[in-house]
């Protein structure tokens, strides 16, 4: 079978459910009439924002920290969401968490990481420089360096979203998933390819941070010196080679969207779903704004994967 050697095991995804705090599981998933009518399709939204860290990352951190027996200190890098999740899972189990973030980190996310119990250190201009600092720190103090997506537990946890999507009483024709480092996309798509093979799984990224999608499209490693997008949660300029390998056979199509479409998407999510989304969580709606005609009449699903933004930042971004 084509996936038999994939490092992400379906059995481990299923087993992960028992390791994850119930507060992150069985999140709402339903058809939204307003967005369905707007795009002339049947739109299912899965909401991953109603939990203590306001994003899907708690699924992966719960699995990872649960399996980190023997460590009393874990160190990671984060743009904010994964750091919050690690803080939650670490405090719950009495494990010290240190998060390295860039000097341009979203201030709301930084404050939430600290409130949830993490030590936060600002290290460099962007996520990738913060990651380098985190690796050096872990080596210096003999702690475990934790890397979202590279550590398979984070992908296993994200894959439980896919298991829940299988419970819908209809088959999804198209599933739009935000692509950052790849944990959420890989986990969910691995499940869908096994149990809903007719579903077209589409990776969506901002055109201001296209490195991973361009790597997939060209079948060779692509990186950038900088990124330029409001979607900080998926602003990856140095893709992991492991992610590129993981995503082979899991990506049916790719879409790059404009920041302006992301802003409109945030506004539409607020209007029709009644929730706040951060930019990274609105790329699925942005993909429909720019490419809606190709999905006309289909059952389309997307994931609102995070809502970590301040009222002022949200207001500034969605101004018409």
C-alpha positions in Angstrom: 0.0 0.0 0.0 1.2 3.5 -0.8 1.1 4.8 2.8 2.4 1.7 4.6 5.8 3.3 5.2 4.4 6.7 6.2 5.8 7.8 9.6 2.3 8.8 10.7 0.4 5.8 12.0 -3.4 5.7 11.8 -3.3 3.5 14.9 -1.4 6.2 16.8 -3.8 8.9 15.7 -6.7 6.8 17.1 -4.8 6.1 20.3 -4.1 9.8 20.7 -7.8 10.5 21.5 -7.3 9.0 25.0 -4.3 11.2 25.8 -6.0 14.5 24.9 -7.9 16.6 27.5 -11.6 16.5 26.6 -11.7 20.3 26.4 -10.0 20.0 23.0 -12.1 17.2 21.5 -15.3 16.8 19.6 -15.3 20.5 18.5 -18.4 21.9 16.7 -18.8 21.1 13.0 -21.8 22.2 11.1 -23.1 23.6 7.8 -23.3 27.4 7.8 -26.2 28.7 5.7 -24.9 32.2 5.1 -21.5 31.2 3.7 -23.1 28.3 1.8 -25.4 30.7 0.0 -22.6 33.2 -0.6 -20.3 30.8 -2.4 -23.1 28.6 -3.9 -22.0 25.4 -2.2 -22.6 23.5 1.1 -20.0 24.8 3.6 -19.1 23.0 6.7 -17.1 24.8 9.3 -15.2 23.0 12.1 -14.5 25.4 15.0 -11.2 24.8 16.8 -11.2 28.0 18.9 -13.4 27.3 21.9 -10.8 25.9 24.3 -8.3 27.3 26.8 -5.7 28.0 24.1 -8.1 29.2 21.4 -6.7 27.0 18.7 -6.2 23.4 17.6 -2.6 23.1 18.9 -3.8 21.7 22.3 -4.5 18.3 20.6 -0.8 17.9 19.6 0.7 19.3 22.8 -1.4 17.0 24.9 -0.1 13.9 23.1 3.5 15.2 23.1 3.7 16.1 26.7 1.8 12.9 27.8 4.6 11.0 26.1 7.5 13.1 27.5 8.0 11.0 30.6 11.4 11.5 32.2 11.7 15.2 31.3 11.1 18.0 33.7 11.8 20.8 31.2 10.7 21.2 27.6 11.8 24.0 25.3 10.2 25.0 22.0 9.8 27.8 19.5 6.4 29.3 18.6 4.7 32.1 16.9 2.3 31.9 19.8 -0.3 29.2 19.4 1.9 26.1 19.9 3.6 27.9 22.8 0.2 28.4 24.5 -0.7 24.8 24.0 2.6 23.6 25.4 2.2 25.9 28.4 -1.3 24.4 29.1 -0.2 20.8 28.8 3.1 21.3 30.7 1.5 23.1 33.7 -1.2 20.4 33.8 1.6 17.8 34.3 4.1 19.7 36.3 6.6 20.1 33.5 8.5 23.4 33.0 7.9 24.9 29.5 10.2 27.6 27.9 9.0 29.1 24.7 11.3 31.1 22.3 9.4 33.6 20.2 10.4 36.3 17.8 10.7 40.0 18.8 7.7 40.6 16.5 5.5 38.0 18.2 1.8 38.9 18.5 1.7 40.6 22.0 -1.6 38.9 22.8 -0.2 35.5 22.1 2.9 36.3 24.2 0.8 37.4 27.2 -1.3 34.2 27.0 1.8 32.0 26.9 2.9 33.6 30.1 -0.5 33.5 31.7 -0.7 29.7 31.0 2.6 29.2 32.8 5.4 29.3 30.2 8.7 31.2 30.4 8.9 33.2 27.2 12.1 34.4 25.7 12.3 36.8 22.7 14.9 35.5 20.3 15.5 37.0 16.9 13.5 38.6 14.1 11.2 35.8 13.2 10.0 32.3 14.0 12.9 30.5 12.3 15.6 32.5 14.2 13.6 31.8 17.4 13.7 28.1 16.6 17.5 28.2 16.3 17.7 29.9 19.7 15.4 27.3 21.3 17.6 24.4 20.0 20.7 26.0 21.5 19.0 26.7 24.8 17.8 23.1 25.1 21.2 21.8 24.4 22.8 24.1 26.9 20.5 23.1 29.8 20.0 19.5 28.8 16.3 19.9 28.3 14.2 18.3 25.5 13.8 20.5 22.4 10.3 20.1 21.1 9.5 20.9 17.5 6.0 21.2 16.3 5.4 18.9 13.2 8.9 17.4 13.5 7.8 15.6 16.7 5.3 13.1 15.4 3.1 13.4 18.5 2.0 16.8 17.4 0.9 15.4 14.0 -0.9 12.5 15.7 -2.9 14.9 17.9 -3.9 17.1 14.9 -5.0 14.0 13.1 -7.8 13.5 15.6 -9.6 16.4 13.8 -9.8 14.2 10.8 -11.4 11.4 12.9 -14.1 13.8 14.0 -14.8 15.0 10.4 -15.5 11.4 9.5 -18.5 11.6 11.9 -20.4 14.0 9.6 -23.5 12.4 8.1 -22.3 13.2 4.5 -19.1 12.9 2.6 -16.9 16.0 2.2 -16.0 16.7 -1.5 -13.4 19.3 -0.8 -11.5 20.0 2.5 -9.5 23.3 2.7 -6.7 23.2 5.3 -4.3 26.0 6.3 -0.7 24.9 5.8 1.9 26.2 8.1 4.7 23.8 9.1 2.4 21.0 8.2 1.2 19.2 11.4 -2.5 20.0 11.0 -2.6 19.3 7.3 -0.6 16.1 7.5 -2.6 14.7 10.4 -6.0 15.4 8.9 -5.1 14.4 5.3 -3.6 11.1 6.5 -7.0 10.2 8.0 -9.0 11.4 5.0 -6.9 9.5 2.5 -7.4 6.3 4.5 -11.1 6.6 5.2 -12.6 9.2 2.8 -10.4 8.8 -0.3 -12.9 10.7 -2.6 -12.3 13.9 -0.6 -10.1 16.4 -2.3 -7.7 17.8 0.3 -6.4 21.2 -0.5 -3.5 23.0 1.2 -3.9 26.8 1.6 -1.1 29.3 2.3 -0.6 33.0 2.1 1.2 34.2 -1.0 3.4 36.2 1.3 4.8 33.0 2.8 4.7 30.4 0.0 7.8 28.4 0.7 6.2 25.0 1.6 3.6 25.1 -1.2 6.2 26.1 -3.7 8.4 23.2 -2.5 5.4 20.9 -3.0 4.6 22.3 -6.4 8.2 22.1 -7.7 9.2 18.9 -5.9 12.3 20.6 -4.6 13.3 22.6 -1.5 12.3 26.2 -1.7 13.0 28.8 1.1 13.0 32.5 1.5 15.0 35.1 3.5 11.8 36.8 4.7 8.0 36.4 4.8 5.4 39.1 4.3 1.9 38.2 5.5 -0.6 39.1 8.2 -1.0 35.3 8.8 1.7 35.0 11.3 0.7 31.5 12.4 1.6 30.1 8.9 4.4 32.5 8.0 7.1 29.8 7.4 10.0 30.8 5.2 12.3 27.7 5.9 10.1 24.6 5.5 11.1 21.4 7.3 12.4 18.8 4.9 10.5 16.3 7.0 7.3 18.2 6.3 7.8 18.0 2.5 8.4 14.2 2.9 5.3 13.8 5.1 3.1 15.6 2.6 3.9 13.4 -0.4 0.7 11.8 -1.6 -1.4 13.8 0.9 -1.8 17.0 -1.1 -4.4 17.0 -3.9 -4.2 20.7 -4.7 -2.6 23.9 -3.4 -3.8 27.5 -3.2 -2.0 30.7 -2.3 -4.2 33.6 -1.2 -3.7 37.3 -0.9 -3.7 39.1 2.5 -6.6 41.2 1.4 -8.7 38.1 0.9 -7.7 36.9 4.3 -9.0 40.1 5.8 -12.3 39.7 4.0 -12.4 36.1 5.2 -12.0 37.2 8.8 -14.8 39.6 8.4 -17.1 37.0 6.8 -16.3 34.5 9.6 -17.2 37.0 12.2 -20.4 38.0 10.3 -21.7 34.5 9.5 -20.2 32.3 12.2 -20.2 34.9 15.0 -16.6 34.2 16.1 -13.3 35.9 15.9 -10.6 34.3 13.8 -6.9 35.1 13.5 -5.6 35.5 9.9 -4.2 32.0 9.6 -7.6 30.6 10.4 -9.3 32.6 7.6 -7.2 31.3 4.7 -9.9 28.6 3.8 -12.5 31.3 3.3 -10.0 33.4 1.4 -9.5 30.4 -0.9 -13.2 30.4 -1.6 -13.2 34.2 -2.2 -10.5 33.8 -4.9 -11.5 30.3 -6.3 -15.1 29.8 -5.3 -16.4 29.0 -8.8 -14.4 25.8 -9.0 -16.2 24.4 -5.9 -19.7 25.4 -6.9 -22.4 23.0 -5.7 -20.0 20.8 -3.7 -19.7 19.8 0.0 -16.8 21.9 1.1 -15.3 21.9 4.6 -12.8 24.1 6.3 -11.3 24.5 9.8 -11.3 27.7 11.8 -8.1 26.7 13.6 -7.3 29.7 15.8 -8.6 33.0 17.3 -5.6 34.4 19.1 -5.8 38.1 18.3 -6.7 41.2 20.3 -9.9 43.2 19.6 -7.8 46.1 18.4 -5.8 44.0 16.0 -8.9 42.2 14.8 -10.7 45.5 14.2 -7.8 47.0 12.3 -7.5 43.9 10.1 -11.2 43.7 9.1 -11.8 47.3 8.4 -13.5 47.5 5.0 
